[in-house]
Amino acid sequence: MAFKIVGSQCTSCSACEPECPNTAISEKGGVFVIDPAKCTECIGHYDMPQCVAVCPVDETCIIDPAQPRYQGAA
């Protein structure tokens, strides 16, 4: 599942954007959003999603249950 950013909790600090190895995070309307088509949950890059690791507000970067689980190359 891709991650998503809870817009109402996003402080627009921009800490997450440069940390994403897939450039899946961008600013839109004053808050940051994650493109689910680009999000790989940092699998193959890091032990934990970098958006979660650097976000100063707990539970702002969360799994989006509406998106399918990321499937890496076999």
N, C-alpha and C positions, 0 to 999 in steps of 0.2 A: 504494500500500500504506500502510496506517496504520502509525504507529509503535507500539512497545510498550516498556515499561520492564522490564528484567531485574530481577525482584524480589530475587534473591540479591545484587545489586550496589547496590540502592537504599539510600541512607543515611537516607532520610526527611527530608532537609533542607528539603523543600518549595519549593525554588527554582523548579521547573518549573510548579507549579500556577498561580500568578498570571500567568505569562508566556504561557500558552496562549490564543490569541485565540478559541478555540472552546469553552472551558470543558470540554475533553475529559479533563482530568486531575483525578483525585480520590484521596483517601487511602482505602485499604482494608486492614485488618488490619496496620497499622503500616508499610505501604509504599505508594507511589503507583502508580496504574495509569492507562492511557489507554483511553478508550472508543473502540473502532475505528469506531463509527458516527458519532462526532463529529469524529474526526481528519481534517483535510484536508492534513496534511503542511505546514501554514502556507502553502500555495499561495494566492497572491492577497493575502497579508498581509505576508510577509517573504521574504527571499532564502534563508533557511535555517530549518529547524524550530527553534522557540524552545526546546523541551525539550532538544534537542541542544546548543544554544548556551549554555544556562545550567547544565546538569548538571555538577557538579564531578567526576564519575567517568566517565572515558572508556568508551565502548561500553556505556553503561547504557540510553540511549534509542536504540533501533535499529529498522530497518524490520521489520515483521512480515510475513514471506513468506506467511503463511496468509490474509492479508487482500488483497482486490483493490486495485489502484491507484486512488487518488482521481481522480474525473472531475468537474471543475468544470462549471458551467453553460455550455452552448454558446452 
